[in-house]
Amino acid sequence: MPRRPIHVTGAAEAPLRAALRALRTELAVPEEFPPAVLAEAEAAAKAPRLPAHDATDLPFFTVDPPASTDLDQAVHLARRADGGYRVHYAIADVAAFVAPGSALDAEAHRRVLTLYFPDGKVPLHPAVLSEGAASLLPGEPRPAVLWRIDLDAEGRRVATDVRRALVRSRAKLDYAGVQRQIDSGTAEEPVALLREIGRLRENIEIERGGISLDVPEQEIVERDHGYDLVYRAPLPSESWNAQISLLTGMAAADLMTAAGTGILRTLPTAPDGAVARLRRSAQALGVEWPHHVPYADVVRSADPSNPRHAAFLQECTTLLRGAGYTVFTDGHVPVPAVHAAVADEYTHCTAPLRRLVDRYASELCVAAVAGDEPPEWVRAALPALPDEMATGSRRAGAVERESVDIVEAALLKDRVGELFDAYVIDVKEREPSTGTVHLDDPAVVARIAGGESALPLGEWLRVRLAEADPGRAKVLFAPA
């Protein structure tokens, strides 16, 4: 999923379409599905593999952005008699539709991830599945991989079960609506418990030294007969919902390591140089970071609604570089196998409609709980998955970076030569006249070059927009 989402709607799309189409071509994005793949998807949508266990009595609900139709997860939350909690988490069962070795399967391995452009997405699976028969849409029975995770009164995991089941979501909720219900006290208990459990899990995350980045979205808004970029701070309900996904990913990692076969999402500890660079950015943006305070505490204290803090949180994503997937078989669990940001063993298993690896992680976990050997098609695919995911992630990262550049250039193309107030948030060591500046208004982070003297790191600077042409020249500022 994108770390720096950016959304373009309405009239603002028109000047961007050509540049975004060119970007799709440049990155060889596979937009149209081959006829054989579409035919298999249509057939699978009509006759999926249905599970024996029926859990349609559980009143699941989904929480997603309002326009989302590719719904991977549905949740039901309840209290247990001993004062703890029970989390039921239903994950779309993509394997119920995609046969190993089929054209549909091969196409998923070619695409790897759903790609998100400002003006739309390029899905991993055909829409008849990802937005239809496999999606956990309300009122429809769906095959799912059903997790049951019991927590104690402090939110710590005490028991885990996972199996295939037929489920039916009762309601499609969105983050803003859930937040309003909870804040006003009108949320019924299954929804209200999202805050209660989410906060407990956030406390446990702090204890183990983990960190969740609440990276703001960038949105284009109409202003003074034109358009500007602004940050949209995530809602608490988004973080609480993410904690349920993290909980499941850690439970899945434990099941796989105990069984001796699996695929983990791993991230090494950030090198000192990367942390030092981030500290300089914090200084430049006015984010307090005393030397004795750990990075995780600084991130938690950042206010995503503050534009400078929002820019700092985006800079924090640089510490996620180096994340990858680690396969292990025959009991040889790698050491270390921890995801540094999660501060625990962790895997991706909750978004199979949008991410290839999750389908395989689900199969491994179902087999582990049942005491079975993993299916042969899963074992055969495991060795190649890390490289496949790395290739897909690089393409998704390029889509994200280039899309932001295009949108920023499109919004600023008629303002070349204008002066702006900016803060210097990074300076190249070998080229001190080149670096990065952050503008409060519009919400742009861009390159600066062309001066005769070293840039004043951490200080305010008057800058001139030198270049901005979507699809041709990225945004470039020069000292005024």
Helices and strands as residue ranges (DSSP letters): E 6-7, G 10-16, H 17-26, H 35-46, E 60-64, E 73-79, E 85-92, G 94-96, H 103-111, E 115-117, E 120-122, H 127-128, I 129-133, E 141-151, E 157-174, H 175-184, H 189-208, E 217-223, E 226-232, H 236-259, E 262-266, H 272-285, H 295-301, H 307-316, G 317-320, E 324-328, H 356-370, H 376-381, G 382-384, H 385-412, G 413-415, E 419-427, E 435-439, E 444-448, E 460-469, E 473-479
